């Protein structure tokens, strides 16, 4: 993924979706990491709002790959039921215990270092 640049001409939600689509299968990122990559480090909550609205997007957005800074599935209630997000992550080989990603540091994908 190195070398990929995000178009800064889109609106904020579109930029969030563009970055989220780049998170590799079997990896996760955080709301804050995406916000920092977009140059809006204090807007992690806005990233969450964008991902909450992504079901309206005609292109699949793997929002299940975005968790909070501690690897906790804080957005799980936006996936229809409380287990869908966990199931999607587990389908990608990510181990989740008590709504938290095991080996979070190993699975963490930081767009600031990956997309240069």
N, CA, C and O atoms as a GROMACS GRO file, in nm:
protein
  464
    1UNK      N    1   0.081  -0.121   0.000
    1UNK     CA    2   0.000   0.000   0.000
    1UNK      C    3   0.084   0.126   0.000
    1UNK      O    4   0.032   0.235  -0.023
    2UNK      N    5   0.210   0.114   0.024
    2UNK     CA    6   0.296   0.232   0.027
    2UNK      C    7   0.285   0.304  -0.106
    2UNK      O    8   0.275   0.242  -0.212
    3UNK      N    9   0.287   0.436  -0.099
    3UNK     CA   10   0.279   0.516  -0.220
    3UNK      C   11   0.139   0.562  -0.253
    3UNK      O   12   0.123   0.650  -0.337
    4UNK      N   13   0.039   0.506  -0.192
    4UNK     CA   14  -0.100   0.545  -0.219
    4UNK      C   15  -0.129   0.679  -0.154
    4UNK      O   16  -0.099   0.699  -0.036
    5UNK      N   17  -0.188   0.768  -0.228
    5UNK     CA   18  -0.225   0.899  -0.175
    5UNK      C   19  -0.375   0.914  -0.180
    5UNK      O   20  -0.440   0.867  -0.274
    6UNK      N   21  -0.430   0.979  -0.081
    6UNK     CA   22  -0.573   1.003  -0.073
    6UNK      C   23  -0.602   1.139  -0.136
    6UNK      O   24  -0.531   1.236  -0.110
    7UNK      N   25  -0.704   1.145  -0.218
    7UNK     CA   26  -0.743   1.272  -0.280
    7UNK      C   27  -0.797   1.366  -0.174
    7UNK      O   28  -0.893   1.333  -0.104
    8UNK      N   29  -0.739   1.482  -0.163
    8UNK     CA   30  -0.782   1.581  -0.063
    8UNK      C   31  -0.893   1.671  -0.118
    8UNK      O   32  -0.931   1.768  -0.054
    9UNK      N   33  -0.944   1.639  -0.237
    9UNK     CA   34  -1.049   1.720  -0.296
    9UNK      C   35  -1.189   1.673  -0.257
    9UNK      O   36  -1.288   1.740  -0.287
   10UNK      N   37  -1.197   1.559  -0.191
   10UNK     CA   38  -1.326   1.505  -0.150
   10UNK      C   39  -1.370   1.566  -0.018
   10UNK      O   40  -1.291   1.631   0.051
   11UNK      N   41  -1.497   1.543   0.017
   11UNK     CA   42  -1.539   1.588   0.148
   11UNK      C   43  -1.485   1.492   0.254
   11UNK      O   44  -1.436   1.384   0.220
   12UNK      N   45  -1.493   1.530   0.379
   12UNK     CA   46  -1.432   1.454   0.488
   12UNK      C   47  -1.480   1.310   0.492
   12UNK      O   48  -1.397   1.219   0.503
   13UNK      N   49  -1.611   1.286   0.482
   13UNK     CA   50  -1.662   1.150   0.486
   13UNK      C   51  -1.603   1.066   0.373
   13UNK      O   52  -1.563   0.951   0.395
   14UNK      N   53  -1.596   1.122   0.252
   14UNK     CA   54  -1.538   1.049   0.140
   14UNK      C   55  -1.391   1.014   0.164
   14UNK      O   56  -1.346   0.906   0.128
   15UNK      N   57  -1.318   1.107   0.224
   15UNK     CA   58  -1.177   1.078   0.254
   15UNK      C   59  -1.165   0.967   0.358
   15UNK      O   60  -1.078   0.881   0.348
   16UNK      N   61  -1.253   0.968   0.458
   16UNK     CA   62  -1.255   0.860   0.558
   16UNK      C   63  -1.281   0.727   0.489
   16UNK      O   64  -1.214   0.627   0.518
   17UNK      N   65  -1.378   0.724   0.398
   17UNK     CA   66  -1.412   0.600   0.328
   17UNK      C   67  -1.294   0.552   0.243
   17UNK      O   68  -1.265   0.433   0.236
   18UNK      N   69  -1.227   0.646   0.179
   18UNK     CA   70  -1.114   0.611   0.093
   18UNK      C   71  -1.002   0.546   0.175
   18UNK      O   72  -0.945   0.445   0.133
   19UNK      N   73  -0.971   0.602   0.290
   19UNK     CA   74  -0.868   0.544   0.377
   19UNK      C   75  -0.914   0.409   0.431
   19UNK      O   76  -0.837   0.313   0.432
   20UNK      N   77  -1.037   0.401   0.475
   20UNK     CA   78  -1.089   0.277   0.534
   20UNK      C   79  -1.086   0.163   0.433
   20UNK      O   80  -1.057   0.049   0.469
   21UNK      N   81  -1.115   0.193   0.307
   21UNK     CA   82  -1.110   0.088   0.203
   21UNK      C   83  -0.968   0.035   0.182
   21UNK      O   84  -0.952  -0.074   0.126
   22UNK      N   85  -0.867   0.108   0.226
   22UNK     CA   86  -0.728   0.066   0.210
   22UNK      C   87  -0.677  -0.022   0.324
   22UNK      O   88  -0.569  -0.080   0.313
   23UNK      N   89  -0.753  -0.032   0.432
   23UNK     CA   90  -0.709  -0.117   0.544
   23UNK      C   91  -0.706  -0.261   0.494
   23UNK      O   92  -0.807  -0.313   0.448
   24UNK      N   93  -0.591  -0.326   0.503
   24UNK     CA   94  -0.581  -0.463   0.450
   24UNK      C   95  -0.667  -0.563   0.527
   24UNK      O   96  -0.695  -0.548   0.646
   25UNK      N   97  -0.708  -0.664   0.455
   25UNK     CA   98  -0.780  -0.777   0.513
   25UNK      C   99  -0.698  -0.832   0.629
   25UNK      O  100  -0.577  -0.852   0.615
   26UNK      N  101  -0.762  -0.857   0.742
   26UNK     CA  102  -0.694  -0.913   0.857
   26UNK      C  103  -0.619  -0.812   0.942
   26UNK      O  104  -0.545  -0.849   1.033
   27UNK      N  105  -0.638  -0.684   0.913
   27UNK     CA  106  -0.574  -0.577   0.990
   27UNK      C  107  -0.682  -0.480   1.036
   27UNK      O  108  -0.794  -0.481   0.984
   28UNK      N  109  -0.649  -0.396   1.132
   28UNK     CA  110  -0.742  -0.296   1.183
   28UNK      C  111  -0.671  -0.162   1.198
   28UNK      O  112  -0.549  -0.156   1.211
   29UNK      N  113  -0.750  -0.056   1.198
   29UNK     CA  114  -0.698   0.076   1.226
   29UNK      C  115  -0.788   0.138   1.333
   29UNK      O  116  -0.879   0.073   1.384
   30UNK      N  117  -0.761   0.263   1.366
   30UNK     CA  118  -0.840   0.330   1.467
   30UNK      C  119  -0.900   0.459   1.411
   30UNK      O  120  -0.854   0.512   1.309
   31UNK      N  121  -1.002   0.507   1.480
   31UNK     CA  122  -1.064   0.633   1.441
   31UNK      C  123  -0.960   0.744   1.444
   31UNK      O  124  -0.953   0.826   1.352
   32UNK      N  125  -0.880   0.747   1.549
   32UNK     CA  126  -0.779   0.850   1.565
   32UNK      C  127  -0.669   0.843   1.461
   32UNK      O  128  -0.624   0.946   1.412
   33UNK      N  129  -0.626   0.722   1.426
   33UNK     CA  130  -0.520   0.706   1.325
   33UNK      C  131  -0.568   0.758   1.190
   33UNK      O  132  -0.492   0.821   1.117
   34UNK      N  133  -0.691   0.732   1.157
   34UNK     CA  134  -0.747   0.781   1.031
   34UNK      C  135  -0.757   0.934   1.036
   34UNK      O  136  -0.722   1.001   0.939
   35UNK      N  137  -0.804   0.987   1.148
   35UNK     CA  138  -0.814   1.133   1.162
   35UNK      C  139  -0.676   1.198   1.150
   35UNK      O  140  -0.662   1.299   1.081
   36UNK      N  141  -0.575   1.143   1.216
   36UNK     CA  142  -0.440   1.200   1.207
   36UNK      C  143  -0.388   1.195   1.063
   36UNK      O  144  -0.327   1.290   1.016
   37UNK      N  145  -0.413   1.083   0.994
   37UNK     CA  146  -0.369   1.073   0.855
   37UNK      C  147  -0.432   1.183   0.769
   37UNK      O  148  -0.368   1.238   0.679
   38UNK      N  149  -0.557   1.213   0.798
   38UNK     CA  150  -0.628   1.314   0.720
   38UNK      C  151  -0.594   1.456   0.765
   38UNK      O  152  -0.648   1.553   0.710
   39UNK      N  153  -0.505   1.469   0.864
   39UNK     CA  154  -0.464   1.601   0.910
   39UNK      C  155  -0.560   1.666   1.006
   39UNK      O  156  -0.553   1.787   1.030
   40UNK      N  157  -0.649   1.586   1.062
   40UNK     CA  158  -0.748   1.638   1.156
   40UNK      C  159  -0.745   1.552   1.283
   40UNK      O  160  -0.844   1.489   1.319
   41UNK      N  161  -0.632   1.552   1.349
   41UNK     CA  162  -0.607   1.463   1.462
   41UNK      C  163  -0.707   1.466   1.574
   41UNK      O  164  -0.719   1.369   1.648
   42UNK      N  165  -0.779   1.572   1.588
   42UNK     CA  166  -0.878   1.582   1.696
   42UNK      C  167  -1.020   1.544   1.650
   42UNK      O  168  -1.117   1.569   1.721
   43UNK      N  169  -1.030   1.485   1.534
   43UNK     CA  170  -1.164   1.455   1.480
   43UNK      C  171  -1.194   1.305   1.474
   43UNK      O  172  -1.266   1.260   1.384
   44UNK      N  173  -1.140   1.228   1.568
   44UNK     CA  174  -1.167   1.084   1.570
   44UNK      C  175  -1.318   1.057   1.576
   44UNK      O  176  -1.368   0.963   1.513
   45UNK      N  177  -1.389   1.138   1.652
   45UNK     CA  178  -1.534   1.119   1.663
   45UNK      C  179  -1.603   1.141   1.529
   45UNK      O  180  -1.700   1.072   1.496
   46UNK      N  181  -1.553   1.236   1.451
   46UNK     CA  182  -1.610   1.259   1.317
   46UNK      C  183  -1.584   1.139   1.226
   46UNK      O  184  -1.669   1.104   1.143
   47UNK      N  185  -1.469   1.076   1.241
   47UNK     CA  186  -1.441   0.954   1.165
   47UNK      C  187  -1.547   0.849   1.200
   47UNK      O  188  -1.599   0.782   1.112
   48UNK      N  189  -1.577   0.836   1.327
   48UNK     CA  190  -1.682   0.743   1.370
   48UNK      C  191  -1.817   0.777   1.309
   48UNK      O  192  -1.889   0.687   1.265
   49UNK      N  193  -1.851   0.903   1.307
   49UNK     CA  194  -1.978   0.944   1.246
   49UNK      C  195  -1.981   0.910   1.098
   49UNK      O  196  -2.082   0.862   1.046
   50UNK      N  197  -1.870   0.934   1.031
   50UNK     CA  198  -1.862   0.902   0.888
   50UNK      C  199  -1.884   0.752   0.867
   50UNK      O  200  -1.959   0.712   0.779
   51UNK      N  201  -1.817   0.671   0.947
   51UNK     CA  202  -1.830   0.526   0.930
   51UNK      C  203  -1.970   0.478   0.967
   51UNK      O  204  -2.018   0.380   0.911
   52UNK      N  205  -2.033   0.545   1.061
   52UNK     CA  206  -2.171   0.510   1.095
   52UNK      C  207  -2.265   0.534   0.978
   52UNK      O  208  -2.367   0.467   0.964
   53UNK      N  209  -2.231   0.630   0.893
   53UNK     CA  210  -2.315   0.663   0.777
   53UNK      C  211  -2.275   0.589   0.650
   53UNK      O  212  -2.337   0.609   0.546
   54UNK      N  213  -2.172   0.505   0.656
   54UNK     CA  214  -2.118   0.446   0.533
   54UNK      C  215  -2.210   0.341   0.471
   54UNK      O  216  -2.190   0.302   0.355
   55UNK      N  217  -2.310   0.295   0.543
   55UNK     CA  218  -2.402   0.197   0.483
   55UNK      C  219  -2.480   0.257   0.367
   55UNK      O  220  -2.540   0.184   0.288
   56UNK      N  221  -2.480   0.389   0.354
   56UNK     CA  222  -2.546   0.456   0.242
   56UNK      C  223  -2.457   0.463   0.118
   56UNK      O  224  -2.503   0.500   0.011
   57UNK      N  225  -2.330   0.428   0.133
   57UNK     CA  226  -2.235   0.436   0.023
   57UNK      C  227  -2.253   0.316  -0.070
   57UNK      O  228  -2.265   0.204  -0.022
   58UNK      N  229  -2.255   0.338  -0.201
   58UNK     CA  230  -2.273   0.226  -0.294
   58UNK      C  231  -2.152   0.132  -0.300
   58UNK      O  232  -2.164   0.020  -0.348
   59UNK      N  233  -2.037   0.178  -0.252
   59UNK     CA  234  -1.916   0.096  -0.250
   59UNK      C  235  -1.897   0.041  -0.109
   59UNK      O  236  -1.916   0.113  -0.011
   60UNK      N  237  -1.859  -0.087  -0.098
   60UNK     CA  238  -1.838  -0.148   0.033
   60UNK      C  239  -1.727  -0.076   0.109
   60UNK      O  240  -1.617  -0.056   0.057
   61UNK      N  241  -1.756  -0.039   0.232
   61UNK     CA  242  -1.659   0.024   0.321
   61UNK      C  243  -1.639  -0.073   0.438
   61UNK      O  244  -1.734  -0.100   0.511
   62UNK      N  245  -1.518  -0.126   0.459
   62UNK     CA  246  -1.496  -0.223   0.567
   62UNK      C  247  -1.485  -0.155   0.704
   62UNK      O  248  -1.380  -0.161   0.769
   63UNK      N  249  -1.593  -0.092   0.746
   63UNK     CA  250  -1.594  -0.017   0.872
   63UNK      C  251  -1.567  -0.106   0.992
   63UNK      O  252  -1.526  -0.057   1.098
   64UNK      N  253  -1.589  -0.236   0.978
   64UNK     CA  254  -1.563  -0.328   1.089
   64UNK      C  255  -1.415  -0.333   1.124
   64UNK      O  256  -1.379  -0.382   1.232
   65UNK      N  257  -1.328  -0.285   1.036
   65UNK     CA  258  -1.184  -0.285   1.060
   65UNK      C  259  -1.136  -0.162   1.136
   65UNK      O  260  -1.015  -0.144   1.153
   66UNK      N  261  -1.228  -0.078   1.181
   66UNK     CA  262  -1.190   0.043   1.255
   66UNK      C  263  -1.242   0.030   1.397
   66UNK      O  264  -1.362   0.012   1.421
   67UNK      N  265  -1.149   0.041   1.491
   67UNK     CA  266  -1.181   0.024   1.633
   67UNK      C  267  -1.127   0.144   1.710
   67UNK      O  268  -1.068   0.235   1.652
   68UNK      N  269  -1.147   0.144   1.842
   68UNK     CA  270  -1.093   0.257   1.918
   68UNK      C  271  -0.944   0.237   1.946
   68UNK      O  272  -0.888   0.133   1.910
   69UNK      N  273  -0.882   0.334   2.007
   69UNK     CA  274  -0.736   0.334   2.025
   69UNK      C  275  -0.683   0.220   2.111
   69UNK      O  276  -0.563   0.193   2.110
   70UNK      N  277  -0.772   0.153   2.184
   70UNK     CA  278  -0.733   0.039   2.266
   70UNK      C  279  -0.769  -0.095   2.203
   70UNK      O  280  -0.753  -0.200   2.264
   71UNK      N  281  -0.819  -0.090   2.079
   71UNK     CA  282  -0.858  -0.213   2.011
   71UNK      C  283  -0.994  -0.265   2.052
   71UNK      O  284  -1.026  -0.382   2.028
   72UNK      N  285  -1.075  -0.180   2.111
   72UNK     CA  286  -1.210  -0.219   2.156
   72UNK      C  287  -1.311  -0.190   2.046
   72UNK      O  288  -1.303  -0.087   1.979
   73UNK      N  289  -1.405  -0.279   2.029
   73UNK     CA  290  -1.507  -0.270   1.925
   73UNK      C  291  -1.619  -0.175   1.970
   73UNK      O  292  -1.732  -0.218   1.993
   74UNK      N  293  -1.587  -0.047   1.981
   74UNK     CA  294  -1.684   0.050   2.032
   74UNK      C  295  -1.796   0.078   1.933
   74UNK      O  296  -1.903   0.124   1.974
   75UNK      N  297  -1.776   0.050   1.806
   75UNK     CA  298  -1.879   0.076   1.706
   75UNK      C  299  -1.968  -0.043   1.677
   75UNK      O  300  -2.046  -0.040   1.582
   76UNK      N  301  -1.958  -0.148   1.756
   76UNK     CA  302  -2.028  -0.273   1.726
   76UNK      C  303  -2.180  -0.259   1.718
   76UNK      O  304  -2.244  -0.334   1.644
   77UNK      N  305  -2.237  -0.166   1.790
   77UNK     CA  306  -2.383  -0.151   1.789
   77UNK      C  307  -2.435  -0.092   1.657
   77UNK      O  308  -2.556  -0.086   1.637
   78UNK      N  309  -2.347  -0.048   1.568
   78UNK     CA  310  -2.389   0.007   1.439
   78UNK      C  311  -2.394  -0.099   1.329
   78UNK      O  312  -2.415  -0.066   1.212
   79UNK      N  313  -2.374  -0.224   1.364
   79UNK     CA  314  -2.370  -0.332   1.265
   79UNK      C  315  -2.493  -0.422   1.268
   79UNK      O  316  -2.486  -0.536   1.224
   80UNK      N  317  -2.602  -0.374   1.318
   80UNK     CA  318  -2.726  -0.451   1.317
   80UNK      C  319  -2.749  -0.529   1.444
   80UNK      O  320  -2.860  -0.529   1.496
   81UNK      N  321  -2.647  -0.594   1.495
   81UNK     CA  322  -2.655  -0.658   1.627
   81UNK      C  323  -2.518  -0.654   1.691
   81UNK      O  324  -2.420  -0.616   1.627
   82UNK      N  325  -2.510  -0.694   1.815
   82UNK     CA  326  -2.386  -0.675   1.890
   82UNK      C  327  -2.274  -0.773   1.855
   82UNK      O  328  -2.163  -0.760   1.906
   83UNK      N  329  -2.301  -0.871   1.767
   83UNK     CA  330  -2.197  -0.969   1.735
   83UNK      C  331  -2.145  -0.961   1.591
   83UNK      O  332  -2.045  -1.024   1.558
   84UNK      N  333  -2.211  -0.885   1.506
   84UNK     CA  334  -2.173  -0.881   1.364
   84UNK      C  335  -2.032  -0.830   1.343
   84UNK      O  336  -1.956  -0.889   1.266
   85UNK      N  337  -1.995  -0.721   1.409
   85UNK     CA  338  -1.861  -0.666   1.391
   85UNK      C  339  -1.756  -0.769   1.432
   85UNK      O  340  -1.657  -0.790   1.361
   86UNK      N  341  -1.777  -0.832   1.546
   86UNK     CA  342  -1.682  -0.935   1.592
   86UNK      C  343  -1.674  -1.049   1.492
   86UNK      O  344  -1.564  -1.096   1.462
   87UNK      N  345  -1.787  -1.093   1.440
   87UNK     CA  346  -1.789  -1.203   1.345
   87UNK      C  347  -1.713  -1.167   1.217
   87UNK      O  348  -1.638  -1.249   1.164
   88UNK      N  349  -1.732  -1.045   1.169
   88UNK     CA  350  -1.661  -1.001   1.048
   88UNK      C  351  -1.510  -1.001   1.070
   88UNK      O  352  -1.434  -1.046   0.984
   89UNK      N  353  -1.468  -0.952   1.186
   89UNK     CA  354  -1.324  -0.951   1.218
   89UNK      C  355  -1.270  -1.093   1.233
   89UNK      O  356  -1.162  -1.125   1.183
   90UNK      N  357  -1.344  -1.178   1.302
   90UNK     CA  358  -1.300  -1.316   1.320
   90UNK      C  359  -1.293  -1.390   1.187
   90UNK      O  360  -1.208  -1.478   1.170
   91UNK      N  361  -1.382  -1.357   1.094
   91UNK     CA  362  -1.376  -1.416   0.960
   91UNK      C  363  -1.247  -1.382   0.889
   91UNK      O  364  -1.206  -1.453   0.797
   92UNK      N  365  -1.181  -1.273   0.930
   92UNK     CA  366  -1.055  -1.231   0.872
   92UNK      C  367  -0.935  -1.279   0.954
   92UNK      O  368  -0.821  -1.241   0.928
   93UNK      N  369  -0.962  -1.363   1.053
   93UNK     CA  370  -0.854  -1.420   1.133
   93UNK      C  371  -0.814  -1.338   1.254
   93UNK      O  372  -0.714  -1.368   1.319
   94UNK      N  373  -0.889  -1.236   1.285
   94UNK     CA  374  -0.860  -1.151   1.401
   94UNK      C  375  -0.928  -1.212   1.523
   94UNK      O  376  -1.048  -1.242   1.519
   95UNK      N  377  -0.853  -1.229   1.629
   95UNK     CA  378  -0.906  -1.286   1.752
   95UNK      C  379  -0.960  -1.173   1.839
   95UNK      O  380  -0.892  -1.074   1.864
   96UNK      N  381  -1.086  -1.192   1.884
   96UNK     CA  382  -1.152  -1.091   1.967
   96UNK      C  383  -1.198  -1.159   2.096
   96UNK      O  384  -1.264  -1.263   2.092
   97UNK      N  385  -1.161  -1.100   2.209
   97UNK     CA  386  -1.208  -1.148   2.339
   97UNK      C  387  -1.265  -1.032   2.416
   97UNK      O  388  -1.202  -0.927   2.429
   98UNK      N  389  -1.386  -1.050   2.468
   98UNK     CA  390  -1.454  -0.945   2.544
   98UNK      C  391  -1.457  -0.813   2.468
   98UNK      O  392  -1.430  -0.707   2.524
   99UNK      N  393  -1.490  -0.821   2.340
   99UNK     CA  394  -1.502  -0.704   2.252
   99UNK      C  395  -1.372  -0.626   2.236
   99UNK      O  396  -1.375  -0.506   2.208
  100UNK      N  397  -1.259  -0.693   2.255
  100UNK     CA  398  -1.128  -0.629   2.236
  100UNK      C  399  -1.040  -0.720   2.151
  100UNK      O  400  -1.040  -0.842   2.168
  101UNK      N  401  -0.966  -0.659   2.059
  101UNK     CA  402  -0.880  -0.735   1.970
  101UNK      C  403  -0.757  -0.784   2.045
  101UNK      O  404  -0.685  -0.706   2.107
  102UNK      N  405  -0.735  -0.914   2.037
  102UNK     CA  406  -0.615  -0.974   2.095
  102UNK      C  407  -0.499  -0.944   2.000
  102UNK      O  408  -0.519  -0.945   1.878
  103UNK      N  409  -0.382  -0.918   2.051
  103UNK     CA  410  -0.266  -0.882   1.968
  103UNK      C  411  -0.293  -0.757   1.885
  103UNK      O  412  -0.256  -0.750   1.768
  104UNK      N  413  -0.358  -0.660   1.946
  104UNK     CA  414  -0.396  -0.538   1.875
  104UNK      C  415  -0.276  -0.471   1.808
  104UNK      O  416  -0.286  -0.428   1.694
  105UNK      N  417  -0.164  -0.461   1.878
  105UNK     CA  418  -0.047  -0.394   1.821
  105UNK      C  419   0.001  -0.463   1.694
  105UNK      O  420   0.045  -0.397   1.600
  106UNK      N  421  -0.008  -0.594   1.690
  106UNK     CA  422   0.034  -0.669   1.570
  106UNK      C  423  -0.062  -0.650   1.455
  106UNK      O  424  -0.021  -0.653   1.339
  107UNK      N  425  -0.188  -0.630   1.484
  107UNK     CA  426  -0.291  -0.617   1.381
  107UNK      C  427  -0.314  -0.472   1.338
  107UNK      O  428  -0.381  -0.446   1.237
  108UNK      N  429  -0.258  -0.378   1.415
  108UNK     CA  430  -0.281  -0.236   1.388
  108UNK      C  431  -0.215  -0.191   1.258
  108UNK      O  432  -0.098  -0.219   1.233
  109UNK      N  433  -0.292  -0.122   1.177
  109UNK     CA  434  -0.248  -0.066   1.049
  109UNK      C  435  -0.258   0.086   1.062
  109UNK      O  436  -0.367   0.140   1.081
  110UNK      N  437  -0.144   0.154   1.053
  110UNK     CA  438  -0.140   0.299   1.066
  110UNK      C  439  -0.123   0.363   0.929
  110UNK      O  440  -0.018   0.348   0.866
  111UNK      N  441  -0.224   0.434   0.882
  111UNK     CA  442  -0.214   0.494   0.749
  111UNK      C  443  -0.099   0.594   0.737
  111UNK      O  444  -0.046   0.613   0.628
  112UNK      N  445  -0.059   0.657   0.847
  112UNK     CA  446   0.052   0.753   0.841
  112UNK      C  447   0.182   0.686   0.800
  112UNK      O  448   0.262   0.745   0.728
  113UNK      N  449   0.204   0.563   0.844
  113UNK     CA  450   0.327   0.495   0.807
  113UNK      C  451   0.310   0.406   0.684
  113UNK      O  452   0.408   0.378   0.615
  114UNK      N  453   0.190   0.361   0.658
  114UNK     CA  454   0.166   0.269   0.546
  114UNK      C  455   0.139   0.339   0.413
  114UNK      O  456   0.169   0.285   0.307
  115UNK      N  457   0.083   0.459   0.420
  115UNK     CA  458   0.046   0.530   0.298
  115UNK      C  459   0.136   0.653   0.280
  115UNK      O  460   0.095   0.765   0.310
  116UNK      N  461   0.253   0.631   0.232
  116UNK     CA  462   0.346   0.743   0.213
  116UNK      C  463   0.377   0.763   0.068
  116UNK      O  464   0.454   0.853   0.033
   0.00000   0.00000   0.00000
